[in-house]
């Protein structure tokens, strides 16, 4: 459990979301219908308007973490300062077992179970996901927003099973994003075939926040070579634009690990 909590927290805070294992579709999807180019620009504009805007964000809930078939449940708190930092605390059996702080440059994790401290460059996250994942991508994934850099990459727009689908390629990354009738993101798929890495994120139970809709459930399923990580996040309390602090102090007696 100790290593799972640490590795799981690292991924949660760097591609935060909840991950349920990929499920096979019960019904064969109908072929996609291409949307005219003029309409495509309108669709992207409508999607951009549904993005959640915030200065700060506070989330509380539960996390189910499955790493290579070894599963654990935990409580989780997440705090975000827009474009600057993501802070998280994981609790189990009534006490904090790990704390993490992610910035555009680094990821830091305090493991209270083993009295250790880990600090890595942000690229550490890419070992779980894809090379195109940066801090802004992580923040978009966490907040249920369509990934900004993909919206700007001139995606093709199609309609499939009543959903709007944006797809395309960004460098080595193939992507596909699904949106409901309100143009709110319900699923993101990222695939870097050359590196053997893939990420699927699904969103549900949306609720109003800061003039937009925020997902109460986020499901992440990550594959990187032989590594398999699934994280299910269920948020029970969501608050936006409130004063927050981001406490992160490493005890002197803790061992620094690489």
N, C-alpha and C positions, 0 to 999 in steps of 0.2 A: 504493500500500500504506500509506503514512503516514497519510493521512486515514482510510482504512478501519479501521486498527488503532485510531485514536483514537475514531472514532464507534462502532465495534464494542464497544470496551471500555466506553464510556459506557453503551451499552445493556446489555451483559453485566452490569455492576454495578448496573444499575438495573432490570433485569428479567431477572436472570440466569438463564440456562438455555442449553440448546443447542438450536439451531433447525434442524430439517430442513424442507424445503419441504413445503407441504401436499400430501398425496397423496390421490388419489381412492380411495374404497373399492372393493375388488374385488367385494364382494357387497352388494346392496341391503339396507340394514338393515330389520329387522322393525319394525312399529309399536310404539311405546312403550306399556307397560301401567301404568296409574296405580296407585300404592301407597296403601292406605287411610291416612287422616290419623293414626290412632293409631300405625300401623306407621311412618309417616314420621318421627315424633319419635324412635322407637327407632333408625331408620337413622341419623339425624343424630348421635345419641348414640354409636353405634358408630363412625362416621367420626371423631368428635372424639377417641375413644380411640386411634385409629391415628396421630394427629399425632405427628411427631418432636419431642421436647422436648430442649433442650440449653442449656448456658450459653455454650459456645464451639464452633466448628466449623472444621475445617481440610480443604480440598479441594485436590487436585492432579490435573491431567489435561491434556487436549488440547481445543482449540477450533477449529472450522471456522467462519469468519465470511464470510458472503456479503451484501454490501450493493449492492443494485441490479445484481446479476449479476457484480460484481467480488469474487472469492473469495480468501481467504487462510487459511493454517493457522498456528496458534500454540500454544505451551504456556501454561498458565494455573495460577495459584495463587489460591485464594480463602480468606479468613479472615473469620469472622463472630462478633461478640459480640452475643448475643441482644438484639434490640430497640434496639441502640445504634449499631452500625457494621458496614459491610461493606468489606473491603479486598481489592484484587486486583492481581496483577502479571501482565503479559503478556510472554512472551519469544518471540523469533524468531531463527533462525540463531544460537542460543547466547547471546544477550544480552537484557537487559530493554529493551523498546521503549516500554512505558507502565506507569504505576501509577495506581491510582484509590482514592479513599476516599469512601464514601457514608455519610451520617448521615441521620436523619429530616429535617434542614433543608437539606442541601446535597450536591452532588456535586463532587469535585475530581479533576482528571486531570492527571498529568505526562506529557508527550509527549517522550521522550528523543530521538526521531529528529529532531524539529524544535526542541528546546530551548525548549519552550513550556509554559505552565501555564494550565489552565482551571479556573475556579470558577463554579458556577452554583447557583441555588436548586434544590431537589429537583424543582420543577415542570418543569425542563428535560427530565426523563424522559418527561413526559406528551406531549412532542412526538413520541415514538416509539410511545407506547402510548395509554392513555385517561386522562381526567381523574381517574378513581377510583383510579388507581394511587398508593399511598403507600408509605412505607418498609416497613410491615408486610406489605403485599401483595407487594412485591419479595422480602422474606425468605421468605414462604410459597412463592412461585414457585420460588425457589432451592432450598428444602429439600424440595420435593415434597409440601408440606402443602396441604390444601384451604384456600382463602383464607378467613380467619376472618370477615371482614365479610359474606361471602356465606353462610356457614353460619348466620349470625345473622339473615339477611333472610327467613326463613320460605320456603325454596325448595320447589317442588313436587318430589315424588320419584316416579320411574317406573322400570320395568325394561325394558331393551332389549338384545337379543342377549346375554343372560346377564350384563349389567352393570347396576349401579345408577346411575341418572342423576339428578343434582340440577340443576334449572334455575329461572330466574326473571329478575327485573329489579331492578336496584339503581340508582335514579335513571335516568340515560340509558343505563345499561349493561345489555345483555342478556348472560346467562351460562349456561353449561352445563358441568357437571363429571361425568366418568365414573369409576366405581370398580369394582375387580375383586371377586372373591368374598371377599377378605379386608378389603373396605371400604377399600382403599388407592387413592389417586388415580392414575389412568393418563392422564387428559387433561383439560385446562381450555380452554374457549373463551370469550373475552370479545369483545363486539362493541358498539361505539358507532356506530350507523348514522348518527346526525345529524352526527357529526364525521368520518365516513369512516375510522374507526380500528378495527382488529381485532387480536387476539392469540390464537394457538393454541400451547399448550404440551403436549407429551407426555412421559411418563416410562416408563422401562424398566430392566431389570437391577437390581432392588432387592436390597439386602443389609442385614443386621442392623446397627443402630447405636443405642446408648442405649435399648435396649429396644423399638425400633421398626424400621421398614424405610425405608431411604434409597435414592433412585434413583441408579444408577451412570451413567445416561444421561438427559439432559434436552434436549428439543428445542423450540426457540422459533422461531416464525414470526410476524413483526410486520408490520403494514401500517398506514401513516398517510398517507392521501392517495396521492401518487405514490411515497412512500418504502416500500421493501421491504427488510427486514432478516431474515436467517435465521442462526441460531447453533446449531451442534451442539456440545454439551459431553459429553465422555466422561471420567469421573473414574476415575483409576487408584489413588488413595489417599484414603480418607475416614476422618477421625478426629474424635471428639467429646469435649468436656469436658476439653481439655488446655490447659496454659498457652500463651498466644499473645501476641505483640506485633504492633503495627500501624504499622510505621515509615513516615513520610510527611514528608519534608523537601524543600522546593523550593529548588533552587540559586539563589543571588542573581542569577546572570547570565541566568536564564530569562526570556523575554518573557511577560508576562501578556496573555492574549487574551480577548476577549469573544465 
